[in-house]
Amino acid sequence: MKPHFDVVGAAIVRNGKVLALRRSDGNESVIHKFEFAGGKIKQGETPKQALIRECWEELSLEVEIGEMLNSIEYEYSDCTVTLSVYFTKPLSEYTVKVHEEDVWLDPSELDPLDWAPADRAFLTILKNGHIKTVEAKSGNEFDIIRSISQSVMHEAYDEKTPDGQIDYMIDRFLSDESILESIREKEYVYQIIYYNSEIAGYCAYCPAHKFSEERSEGTYLSKLYILEFARGKRITSKLLSTLRRPIYMSVKRDDAQTINISKHCGFRIVQTLSTDIGAGYSMDDFLMKLD
């Protein structure tokens, strides 16, 4: 009877890319193939303790272990293994110690033929993109929302918006007090979006009638901000599929790119909006609708 081992692997993800480590030893099925960092669980260790140890021994890398991708049984010629792979966040720089090559790969570049046989089973999850949302309810989570807003809004609107308006809007509408008030008074939901375990953006929405009494059905999508590394990963379409139709959202009238992307998703312009937001600033938008 072949010996059996419990093994853990680390899907180390940074800025949307996965760390692939090429083996320098082993039998012909694994040598010179990519694999995840990791190894056998020692007696008395939990899987996460083993993974923290393995990442340090192989890479001198400090890590934070996240949720499990999956766990599989695999039979090699000389043994069987139960391999459990976890999303893993790098907390430091690293040094390759036991592998012959390290490469950061976009999920679209994960070719199963380049990987050790047991590790191949996890590539589809990474290539498809594991999307998860977590409802924001606390100050720390509100800090994440503000940070995403700062990054996306300044990148997209600095050249189209009067000086100071973006920071004014974030201070006014995304303070802890403002977010809590919108949750309490208008039934807003704020969700932080994770893509392959990394913070990728956030969305905020409420029942459409809370935005406008004449909109009796559907959802008003107030914000959908995606960080650069996660764009083009079908996050928007997957999120829209979870919201009650029709979906309304406001888009700046001079933001041709977002308007065109929204039309590609099925939205159409239904109304022109102008809103005085104080301090001499205004928002001139199109209200768009997805039936």
Phi, psi and chi 1 to 4 in degrees:
 res  aa     phi    psi   chi1   chi2   chi3   chi4
   1 MET       -  133.3 -175.2  175.1  178.5      -
   2 LYS   -70.3  143.8  -64.2  178.4 -179.1  178.0
   3 PRO   -65.9  152.5   23.7  -32.7      -      -
   4 HIS  -120.7  140.3  179.4   85.2      -      -
   5 PHE  -131.6  142.0  -57.8  101.8      -      -
   6 ASP   -92.6  124.7  -69.2  -42.7      -      -
   7 VAL  -128.2  146.4 -179.2      -      -      -
   8 VAL  -121.7  150.6  -74.6      -      -      -
   9 GLY  -134.1  151.8      -      -      -      -
  10 ALA  -112.5  113.0      -      -      -      -
  11 ALA   -84.2   88.7      -      -      -      -
  12 ILE   -81.2  118.8  -60.6  171.3      -      -
  13 VAL  -121.0  134.6 -177.6      -      -      -
  14 ARG  -147.1  124.4 -175.3  179.2   68.3 -171.0
  15 ASN    51.9   39.4  -64.0  -31.7      -      -
  16 GLY    85.3   -4.9      -      -      -      -
  17 LYS  -110.3  153.5  -64.5 -169.9  174.6 -175.8
  18 VAL  -108.5  136.2 -178.9      -      -      -
  19 LEU   -81.7  118.7 -179.9   59.9      -      -
  20 ALA  -108.0  130.1      -      -      -      -
  21 LEU  -117.4  123.7  -60.8  166.0      -      -
  22 ARG   -89.7  125.5 -164.6 -178.2  -64.0  -82.1
  23 ARG   -69.7  144.7  -71.5 -172.5   61.7  130.5
  24 SER  -108.3    0.7   58.1      -      -      -
  25 ASP  -146.9 -177.2   60.2    3.9      -      -
  26 GLY   105.5  179.1      -      -      -      -
  27 ASN   -74.4  177.2   61.0   43.4      -      -
  28 GLU   -65.3  -18.5   63.7  179.6   12.1      -
  29 SER   -79.9  -17.4   69.2      -      -      -
  30 VAL  -123.6  -23.6  -62.0      -      -      -
  31 ILE   -63.9  136.8 -169.8  169.7      -      -
  32 HIS    66.2   13.9  -53.5  -46.1      -      -
  33 LYS  -100.6  153.8  -63.6  -71.4 -173.4  178.8
  34 PHE   -72.9  152.0  -75.2  129.5      -      -
  35 GLU  -151.8  168.9   66.7  173.5    3.1      -
  36 PHE   -83.8  150.0  -59.6  111.3      -      -
  37 ALA   -59.2  147.8      -      -      -      -
  38 GLY   147.6 -170.5      -      -      -      -
  39 GLY   171.8 -163.5      -      -      -      -
  40 LYS   -72.9  144.7  -62.1  174.0 -174.8  175.3
  41 ILE   -81.4  126.3  -58.9  174.1      -      -
  42 LYS   -83.3  158.9  -66.1 -177.6  177.4 -179.5
  43 GLN   -58.9  132.0 -174.1  173.4    1.2      -
  44 GLY    90.6   -8.0      -      -      -      -
  45 GLU   -92.3  147.6  -74.3 -175.7  -37.3      -
  46 THR   -83.3  161.7   66.6      -      -      -
  47 PRO   -55.8  -41.3  -28.3   36.2      -      -
  48 LYS   -69.6  -37.7  -69.4 -172.6  176.9 -177.4
  49 GLN   -62.3  -41.6  -72.4  171.8  -21.4      -
  50 ALA   -63.3  -39.2      -      -      -      -
  51 LEU   -70.3  -38.9 -157.1   48.1      -      -
  52 ILE   -61.0  -44.2  -70.4  170.8      -      -
  53 ARG   -63.4  -46.6  173.5 -176.8   54.0   75.7
  54 GLU   -63.0  -40.9  -72.0  -75.2   -9.9      -
  55 CYS   -63.8  -34.3  -73.4      -      -      -
  56 TRP   -72.9  -43.1 -178.9 -105.3      -      -
  57 GLU   -67.3  -38.0  -69.8  177.4   -5.1      -
  58 GLU   -86.8  -28.4  -66.9 -176.7    1.1      -
  59 LEU  -133.7   -1.9  -63.1  165.7      -      -
  60 SER    50.6   39.9  -64.8      -      -      -
  61 LEU  -111.1  126.1  176.8   64.8      -      -
  62 GLU   -85.2  136.4  -63.1  178.0    1.6      -
  63 VAL  -137.7  161.4  -65.2      -      -      -
  64 GLU  -118.4  123.3  177.6 -177.4  -48.9      -
  65 ILE   -89.2  128.8  -50.3  -59.2      -      -
  66 GLY  -101.2 -148.6      -      -      -      -
  67 GLU   -78.8  161.0   63.8 -177.4  -56.6      -
  68 MET   -79.1  135.2 -177.0 -167.4  -65.5      -
  69 LEU   -70.8  -53.0  -83.3   76.3      -      -
  70 ASN  -173.4  170.1 -158.7   -2.7      -      -
  71 SER  -136.6  131.6 -176.1      -      -      -
  72 ILE  -132.4  161.4   65.4  161.6      -      -
  73 GLU  -101.9  136.7  -57.2  -74.4  -31.2      -
  74 TYR  -140.5  140.1 -169.2   83.4      -      -
  75 GLU  -110.7  116.5 -177.4  174.0   -4.6      -
  76 TYR   -91.3  176.2  -74.3  101.4      -      -
  77 SER   -66.5  -28.6   58.9      -      -      -
  78 ASP  -114.8   -4.9   56.4  -12.5      -      -
  79 CYS  -164.8  168.7   69.5      -      -      -
  80 THR  -118.1  151.3   61.9      -      -      -
  81 VAL  -135.5  150.8  -60.5      -      -      -
  82 THR  -106.0  111.4  -61.1      -      -      -
  83 LEU  -105.9  121.2  172.7   59.0      -      -
  84 SER  -115.8  125.2  -58.4      -      -      -
  85 VAL  -112.6  135.1  173.7      -      -      -
  86 TYR  -120.0  142.0  -68.1   78.6      -      -
  87 PHE   -60.9  136.2  -77.7  116.2      -      -
  88 THR  -136.4  129.6  -57.6      -      -      -
  89 LYS   -99.4  123.3  178.1 -179.7  179.0  179.8
  90 PRO   -74.8  135.8   27.0  -32.3      -      -
  91 LEU  -112.5   -0.9  -59.2  178.1      -      -
  92 SER  -152.8  174.8   65.7      -      -      -
  93 GLU   -73.5  167.6  -63.9  -59.1  -42.3      -
  94 TYR  -136.1  164.1   65.8   89.9      -      -
  95 THR  -130.6  125.7  -59.0      -      -      -
  96 VAL   -72.6  124.6  176.0      -      -      -
  97 LYS  -112.6  -40.0  -65.4 -179.2  176.4  179.9
  98 VAL  -120.0   -3.2  -62.1      -      -      -
  99 HIS  -106.7  160.9  -65.5   87.3      -      -
 100 GLU   -93.9  -11.3   62.6 -174.7   17.0      -
 101 GLU  -160.1  146.1 -177.1 -176.4   10.7      -
 102 ASP  -129.4  133.6   62.2  -60.1      -      -
 103 VAL  -139.3  135.8 -176.4      -      -      -
 104 TRP   -94.2  119.5  -70.3   94.1      -      -
 105 LEU  -116.7  137.6  -62.4  174.1      -      -
 106 ASP   -66.3  145.5 -173.9   85.4      -      -
 107 PRO   -52.2  -32.1  -30.4   36.7      -      -
 108 SER   -66.5  -16.3   63.2      -      -      -
 109 GLU   -96.4    5.8  -58.4  171.7  -39.3      -
 110 LEU   -81.5   95.7  -61.1  175.1      -      -
 111 ASP   -93.5  117.4 -175.9  -11.9      -      -
 112 PRO   -54.9  -31.5  -25.4   34.2      -      -
 113 LEU   -66.2  -19.5  -64.6  178.6      -      -
 114 ASP   -88.9   -3.0  -68.3  -25.6      -      -
 115 TRP  -113.2  154.5  -73.6   71.9      -      -
 116 ALA   -59.2  144.5      -      -      -      -
 117 PRO   -53.4  -46.1  -27.7   35.6      -      -
 118 ALA   -66.3  -33.2      -      -      -      -
 119 ASP   -73.7  -20.7  -64.7   65.0      -      -
 120 ARG   -60.7  -30.5  -66.1  171.4 -173.0  168.9
 121 ALA   -62.1  -19.3      -      -      -      -
 122 PHE   -97.9   -9.1  -56.4   90.7      -      -
 123 LEU   -69.1  -33.6  -57.7 -176.4      -      -
 124 THR   -62.3  -39.9  -61.3      -      -      -
 125 ILE   -59.7  -45.6  -62.0  173.8      -      -
 126 LEU   -68.3  -38.1  -66.5  165.7      -      -
 127 LYS   -69.5  -39.5  -67.7  179.9   75.0  168.9
 128 ASN   -71.3  -26.2  -72.1  -19.0      -      -
 129 GLY    86.6  112.1      -      -      -      -
 130 HIS   -84.5  105.8  178.1   70.2      -      -
 131 ILE  -103.4  130.0  -61.7  171.8      -      -
 132 LYS  -139.3  142.7  175.1 -178.0  176.4  179.9
 133 THR  -119.2  143.5   59.0      -      -      -
 134 VAL  -127.9  125.5  174.6      -      -      -
 135 GLU   -69.0  131.4 -172.2  170.4  -12.4      -
 136 ALA   -86.2  125.1      -      -      -      -
 137 LYS  -134.4   -9.9  -63.8 -179.4  177.8 -179.9
 138 SER  -125.5  171.2   69.4      -      -      -
 139 GLY   -60.1  -40.9      -      -      -      -
 140 ASN   -63.1  -39.4  -71.6  -20.6      -      -
 141 GLU   -71.1  -33.4  -69.7  157.8  -19.6      -
 142 PHE   -67.3  -32.7  -61.6  160.3      -      -
 143 ASP   -60.9  -40.4  -72.3  -19.3      -      -
 144 ILE   -63.1  -42.3  -66.9  172.4      -      -
 145 ILE   -61.1  -44.8  -74.3  172.2      -      -
 146 ARG   -64.4  -39.7  -76.5 -172.4  -72.2  -89.0
 147 SER   -63.6  -43.9  175.7      -      -      -
 148 ILE   -62.3  -43.6  -65.5  168.8      -      -
 149 SER   -61.2  -43.6  -64.8      -      -      -
 150 GLN   -57.3  -47.1  -73.1  -81.1   -0.1      -
 151 SER   -65.5  -51.8  176.1      -      -      -
 152 VAL   -72.2  -43.5  173.2      -      -      -
 153 MET   -67.8  -42.7  -67.4  177.6   71.3      -
 154 HIS   -66.1  -38.4  -80.0  -68.2      -      -
 155 GLU   -63.3  -42.7  174.3 -167.3   -6.0      -
 156 ALA   -86.6  -32.1      -      -      -      -
 157 TYR  -121.9   -0.2  -58.2  126.6      -      -
 158 ASP   -55.6  -41.3  -93.8   -8.3      -      -
 159 GLU   -80.4  -10.5  -64.2 -178.5   -1.2      -
 160 LYS  -112.7   -0.1  -54.2  172.1 -175.8  176.7
 161 THR  -127.2  139.6  -53.8      -      -      -
 162 PRO   -55.1  147.6  -24.6   34.0      -      -
 163 ASP   -53.4  132.5  -70.7  -14.9      -      -
 164 GLY    90.0  -15.3      -      -      -      -
 165 GLN   -68.2  -40.7  180.0  169.2  -24.0      -
 166 ILE   -62.0  -49.1  -68.5  173.4      -      -
 167 ASP   -64.4  -36.4  -68.0  -30.7      -      -
 168 TYR   -61.1  -45.0  168.4   80.6      -      -
 169 MET   -64.6  -41.3  -68.3  171.9   64.7      -
 170 ILE   -65.6  -44.6  -68.6  171.8      -      -
 171 ASP   -62.6  -38.7  -69.7  -18.2      -      -
 172 ARG   -79.6  -46.7  175.4  172.2  175.1 -178.9
 173 PHE   -97.3  -13.4  -61.9  115.3      -      -
 174 LEU  -123.2   20.8  -68.9  177.2      -      -
 175 SER   -68.6  160.6   66.3      -      -      -
 176 ASP   -53.7  -43.8  -74.6    6.8      -      -
 177 GLU   -64.6  -42.1  -65.1   77.2   11.5      -
 178 SER   -66.6  -41.8  -65.7      -      -      -
 179 ILE   -63.6  -46.6  -67.6  174.8      -      -
 180 LEU   -63.5  -36.7  -70.1  169.8      -      -
 181 GLU   -66.2  -41.5 -179.2 -178.8   -3.8      -
 182 SER   -67.8  -32.8   65.5      -      -      -
 183 ILE   -66.6  -43.7  -67.5  171.6      -      -
 184 ARG   -74.3  -45.3 -177.8  175.7   59.9 -106.8
 185 GLU   -89.5  -33.3  -58.8  -65.8  -25.5      -
 186 LYS  -119.3    9.4  -66.0 -168.6  174.3 -176.9
 187 GLU    61.2   32.9  -59.5  176.5   25.0      -
 188 TYR   -66.8  147.9  -97.0   85.2      -      -
 189 VAL  -120.5  126.7  175.7      -      -      -
 190 TYR  -109.3  124.8  -67.7   80.5      -      -
 191 GLN  -125.1  127.1  -69.9 -172.8  -31.1      -
 192 ILE   -83.8  132.4  -60.7  171.0      -      -
 193 ILE  -100.9  130.6  -57.6  166.4      -      -
 194 TYR  -114.3  135.8  -68.6   80.7      -      -
 195 TYR  -122.7  117.3 -179.8   81.8      -      -
 196 ASN    48.2   46.1  -76.7  -15.4      -      -
 197 SER    80.1   -7.6   83.6      -      -      -
 198 GLU   -97.1  146.3  -71.4 -169.7  -70.5      -
 199 ILE   -62.7  122.5  -66.4  171.0      -      -
 200 ALA  -118.8  -10.9      -      -      -      -
 201 GLY   159.1 -167.1      -      -      -      -
 202 TYR  -154.8  161.8   85.9   93.8      -      -
 203 CYS  -134.8  157.5   64.0      -      -      -
 204 ALA  -140.9  133.0      -      -      -      -
 205 TYR  -151.6  163.1   56.7   87.6      -      -
 206 CYS  -149.0  167.7   68.3      -      -      -
 207 PRO   -58.0  140.7  -23.3   33.9      -      -
 208 ALA   -59.2  -33.9      -      -      -      -
 209 HIS   -70.1  -17.9   68.8   87.1      -      -
 210 LYS   -77.9  -21.4  -69.6  -69.5 -174.7  176.8
 211 PHE   -84.2  -42.6  167.0   71.1      -      -
 212 SER  -150.4  125.5  172.0      -      -      -
 213 GLU   -60.5  -26.5  -68.3 -177.9   -3.0      -
 214 GLU   -75.6  -12.3   63.4 -172.2   75.8      -
 215 ARG   -97.3   89.2  -46.3  -71.2  177.2 -174.3
 216 SER   -79.4  -21.2   58.7      -      -      -
 217 GLU  -122.7  156.5  -62.0  -68.7  -25.9      -
 218 GLY    91.8 -160.8      -      -      -      -
 219 THR  -130.1  140.2  -53.7      -      -      -
 220 TYR  -102.6  116.6  176.5   64.2      -      -
 221 LEU   -92.9  101.3  179.8   59.6      -      -
 222 SER   -77.5  -40.2  172.9      -      -      -
 223 LYS  -141.0  139.3  -63.4  -72.0 -173.9  -65.7
 224 LEU  -146.7   94.0  176.8   53.8      -      -
 225 TYR  -111.6  122.8  -70.2  160.4      -      -
 226 ILE  -116.1  129.1  -53.7  -62.7      -      -
 227 LEU   -67.3  155.9  -64.4  174.2      -      -
 228 GLU   -55.3  -44.2 -175.7  176.7    8.6      -
 229 PHE   -64.3  -22.3   82.3   85.1      -      -
 230 ALA  -100.9    2.9      -      -      -      -
 231 ARG   -75.9  149.2  -65.2  169.4 -164.2  161.6
 232 GLY    77.6   16.4      -      -      -      -
 233 LYS  -108.2   17.1  -53.1  -66.2 -173.0 -177.1
 234 ARG    66.8   19.6  -57.7 -168.5  -58.4  -83.9
 235 ILE   -65.5  -43.5  -66.7  174.6      -      -
 236 THR   -60.9  -47.8  -63.1      -      -      -
 237 SER   -64.3  -38.0   59.4      -      -      -
 238 LYS   -67.8  -37.7  -70.0 -177.1  179.6 -178.9
 239 LEU   -68.8  -44.9  177.2   67.7      -      -
 240 LEU   -59.5  -32.2  -68.1  175.9      -      -
 241 SER   -67.4  -15.8   70.8      -      -      -
 242 THR   -94.0   -9.4   68.8      -      -      -
 243 LEU   -96.9  148.4  -60.0  180.0      -      -
 244 ARG   -71.2  132.7 -175.0 -179.4  178.2 -173.1
 245 ARG   -87.1  157.1  -53.6  -67.5  177.5   95.4
 246 PRO   -69.8  156.4   28.9  -35.4      -      -
 247 ILE  -108.7  130.3  -58.6  170.9      -      -
 248 TYR  -111.7  149.0  -60.1   90.2      -      -
 249 MET  -156.4  153.8   67.7  176.7 -177.4      -
 250 SER  -100.1  135.2  -57.8      -      -      -
 251 VAL  -130.9  134.6  179.4      -      -      -
 252 LYS   -54.7  135.5  -76.7  176.9   62.9   68.0
 253 ARG   -62.2  -30.0  -75.7 -176.3 -128.7  166.8
 254 ASP   -96.0   10.5   57.8   -1.8      -      -
 255 ASP   -95.9   76.2 -172.2   -5.2      -      -
 256 ALA   -60.3  -37.0      -      -      -      -
 257 GLN   -63.1  -48.6 -178.3  178.4   12.9      -
 258 THR   -66.5  -37.8  -59.9      -      -      -
 259 ILE   -60.5  -45.3  -69.1  170.4      -      -
 260 ASN   -66.7  -40.1  -71.8  -26.5      -      -
 261 ILE   -63.2  -42.2  -68.8  171.8      -      -
 262 SER   -63.5  -41.2  -58.9      -      -      -
 263 LYS   -62.7  -38.1  -72.9 -179.2  176.6  179.3
 264 HIS   -62.1  -31.7 -178.4   73.6      -      -
 265 CYS   -80.9   -5.7  -68.4      -      -      -
 266 GLY   109.2   -0.7      -      -      -      -
 267 PHE   -74.3  153.7  -77.6   88.1      -      -
 268 ARG  -136.9  152.7   57.9 -172.1  174.6   87.6
 269 ILE   -77.3  129.4  -63.5  171.6      -      -
 270 VAL  -121.4  -14.4  -64.2      -      -      -
 271 GLN  -162.7  151.8 -170.0  176.6  -11.3      -
 272 THR  -104.0  132.4  -60.1      -      -      -
 273 LEU  -122.9  142.2  -55.9  173.6      -      -
 274 SER  -135.4  125.6  -67.1      -      -      -
 275 THR  -130.7  126.0  -53.1      -      -      -
 276 ASP   -81.1  119.0 -175.5  -16.2      -      -
 277 ILE  -107.0   10.5   60.1  173.1      -      -
 278 GLY    91.2  168.7      -      -      -      -
 279 ALA    58.1   24.4      -      -      -      -
 280 GLY    81.4    6.6      -      -      -      -
 281 TYR  -103.2  153.6  -60.8  122.5      -      -
 282 SER  -141.8  160.4   64.5      -      -      -
 283 MET  -117.1  120.6  -66.4 -169.0  -61.0      -
 284 ASP  -110.4  106.7  -60.9  -46.1      -      -
 285 ASP  -126.6  165.1  -59.7  -35.3      -      -
 286 PHE  -103.1  136.9  -71.9  128.6      -      -
 287 LEU   -89.4  124.1 -176.8   67.4      -      -
 288 MET  -114.3  152.8  -56.8 -170.9   73.9      -
 289 LYS  -133.8  135.7  179.6 -178.1 -179.9 -178.3
 290 LEU  -115.1  112.5  176.0   63.3      -      -
 291 ASP   -78.4      -  -67.6  -53.9      -      -
